[in-house]
Amino acid sequence: MKTTAKERQSMLDMALQCGGHVETALALAVANELSVTDRLEDGQELTVPEPVDVGNARVVRLYRAHGVEPATEVSAEDMQCCPCGGIGYMGLEIDFEVS
């Protein structure tokens, strides 16, 4: 079976959509000769390994019935909003407060 990645979908998003859980990501990556951390292009076609774990078939059915296509990858536009961020760039009592 084939599936197509949409804009901002990661391998983990595709694993949820096709297999119902993130554990499908490794099988999906192996079947497509990709790394789990590789960025997917909009419109990239992926081969879904058969059989996908039927233990989460209910999740897959619900995603399909409701048209859920998770896309959690951070866009370049989002990254421009905070290029330097996180705990390594924070100063105690300045922008990181401990309560």
C-alpha positions in Angstrom: 0.0 0.0 0.0 1.2 3.5 -0.8 0.5 6.8 1.1 1.5 10.4 0.4 3.1 12.7 2.9 1.5 16.2 3.3 3.2 19.4 4.2 4.9 19.4 7.7 4.3 15.7 8.2 7.1 13.8 10.0 7.8 10.1 9.9 6.1 9.9 13.3 3.0 11.6 12.0 2.9 9.1 9.1 3.3 6.2 11.5 0.3 7.4 13.5 -1.8 7.9 10.4 -0.9 4.5 8.9 -0.4 2.3 11.9 -2.1 3.9 14.8 1.0 4.3 17.0 4.5 5.7 16.8 6.1 2.2 16.9 5.2 1.9 13.2 7.7 4.6 12.4 10.7 2.2 12.3 8.9 -0.3 10.0 7.8 2.7 7.8 11.4 4.1 7.7 12.9 0.7 6.8 10.3 0.0 4.1 11.2 3.4 2.4 15.0 3.3 3.1 14.8 6.4 5.2 15.7 7.4 8.8 13.0 8.0 11.3 14.3 11.5 11.6 14.4 12.3 7.9 12.3 15.2 6.7 9.5 14.3 4.4 8.7 16.4 1.4 5.1 17.5 0.6 3.8 14.9 -1.8 6.5 12.4 -1.1 5.1 8.9 -1.7 5.8 6.3 1.0 5.3 2.5 0.9 3.4 1.3 3.9 4.7 -2.1 5.1 2.2 -4.9 5.2 0.9 -6.0 7.6 0.7 -2.9 9.7 0.0 -3.9 13.4 -3.7 -4.5 13.6 -3.7 -3.9 17.3 -4.3 -0.2 16.6 -6.6 -0.6 13.6 -9.3 1.3 15.6 -7.0 4.4 15.7 -6.4 4.2 12.0 -10.1 3.8 11.2 -10.9 6.9 13.4 -8.2 8.9 11.7 -9.5 8.0 8.3 -13.2 8.6 9.3 -12.5 12.0 10.7 -9.9 13.0 8.0 -7.1 13.4 10.6 -3.7 13.9 9.1 -1.3 14.9 11.8 1.4 17.4 10.8 3.7 18.3 13.7 6.9 19.3 12.1 8.1 22.8 12.9 7.9 25.1 9.8 10.7 27.4 8.8 8.4 30.3 9.5 7.9 29.0 13.1 11.7 28.7 13.6 12.2 32.3 12.6 10.0 33.4 15.5 12.5 32.0 18.0 15.8 31.1 16.4 17.7 31.2 19.7 15.6 29.7 22.4 15.4 27.0 25.0 17.0 26.4 28.4 20.5 27.2 27.1 19.6 30.7 26.2 17.6 31.6 29.2 18.8 33.6 32.2 17.5 32.8 35.7 15.2 35.5 37.0 15.3 37.2 33.6 13.3 35.1 31.2 13.3 31.8 33.2 11.7 32.0 36.5 11.7 29.3 39.1 8.7 29.4 41.4 
